[in-house]
């Protein structure tokens, strides 16, 4: 299996407990698929969150089925 890597920057918002209001922020969305599995990462500012994509596949299916209605 080869490595599949995709990346896209989108406009989003960042919420911080120390700030009273959310701030607009560029969010980088990355998806990686290789022999170890699939991951989804979101990076905004100096924070990155990474999760196994397999754990949210059910949520993605719901969103895709809503688009097809």
JOZI-V630895 format. One record per run of one state. SS is the DSSP state (H for helix, E for strand, L for the rest). FROM is the first residue (numbers start at 1). TO is the last residue. Records with the same first field share a line. If there is no record, write none. Layout:
SS: FROM-TO, FROM-TO
This chain:
L: 1-3, 15-22, 35-36, 45-46, 68-69
E: 4-14, 23-34, 37-44, 47-52
H: 53-67
